[in-house]
Amino acid sequence: MLDLPWTTVKGLHVLKVLAGREEPTSAVDLASEAGVTPARLSRLIRILNKAGLIASVSRRGWKLARPSSEIRILEALEILGG
């Protein structure tokens, strides 16, 4: 069994939530669906945004920065520290 860091597990969950959406998702909805507090989500957003995996959509929320088919699990694991 893998023992992955919290940021890796929850960061992958955030990516999964966004991959299932065509429209941008608000931070409030994203935190709720990923099961994290807004403060912890803020940290994950900074990591994922800086790495170019997610992007802000002019006050409408967050979305994947590129199609989910172009995001590899290994890439996400390396970025999230897994």
Secondary structure, 3 states (H helix, E strand, C coil): CCCCCHHHHHHHHHHHHHHCCCCCECHHHHHHHHCCCHHHHHHHHHHHHHCCCEEEECCCEEEECCCHHHCCHHHHHHHHCC
